[in-house]
Amino acid sequence: MREVLEKGSGLKAGTDFHLAFSPEREDPGNPNSKVAKIPKVVGGMTPKCAERARALYGKAIETVVPVSSCRAAEATKLLENIFRSVNIALVNELKVVYEAMGIDVWEVIRAAKTKPFGFMAFYPGPGLGGHCIPIDPFYLTWKAREYGQNTRFIELAGEVNTGMPLYVVHRVADALNAKKKALNGSKILLLGLAYKANVDDMRESPTFILAELLEKRGATVEYHDPYIPVITPTREHAHYTGKKSVPFTKEEVQKYDAVLISTAHDAVNYKDLASWADCIIDTRNAMAEIPAPAGRVWKA
């Protein structure tokens, strides 16, 4: 932006105009999240730039957190998202390990978070989604190479999270196999397309990857999402543009050999799902408190 602004105007940042950076902090889908209450990190090109930006944001934000530079402000954002990416990778890896041991990772997390210090709960899922966490950590990986530095921890976390959709598909195959059905030729309903619950944002949603992997293995795939009635154009999955959400009704759900819960929207009635669907693969622990016959719900 500095280069564009200076070239277009003939002015110099920090001398002729003020330039600062403040990374986005947003919690989509959280009704208790208020912009004014979220502290705002601000870094300027010069101390004066930072002061002007602080004064601007101070009109609307209760707490403004100044840092020494625009780069420090961006590094703060990267740390926040890398923190989430690495910890999600940890619980995703533990999910796979504990499943092999016959241990429910969700039960373990629920117990661990009773510790009042030294622990913060993160939850596994079918993969990462949204515009920030799947992408931002790799900005630093790219930049670090210019300085001859490796980011092995960040890249390993990325590998673990990227591998989750394939693990889920294997669990779908296991669940169908237990019903004496093959994945090839089966009809699969994906429940939830948005990258997280109770939002309509499908950017980088792992559900797209799940759909593609299932289709490559011969399955027919449809989706239901109360927030996304029709798929709009996306960067990497343009071939799904125009595809419509199917109704969530008993008649519709019973057409499918398996239902895969990829996003656990509150608007979905999971009690109905438990009585309508014969085979449910749950990646979000949405069925944890829902009574269902033995063998009907598989965690993934």
Secondary structure, 3 states (H helix, E strand, C coil): CHHHHHHHHCCCECCCECCEECCCCCCCCCCCCCHHHCCEEEEECCHHHHHHHHHHHHCCCCCEEEECCHHHHHHHHHHHHHHHHHHHHHHHHHHHHHHHHCCCHHHHHHHHCCCCCCCCCCCCCCCCCCCCCCCCHHHHHHHHHHCCCCCHHHHHHHHHHHCHHHHHHHHHHHHHHHCCCCCCCCEEEEECCCCCCCCCCCCCCHHHHHHHHHHHCCCEEEEECCCCCECCCCCCCHHHCCCECCCCCHHHHCCCCEEEECCCCCCCCHHHHHHHCCCEEECCCCCCCCCCCCCCEEEC
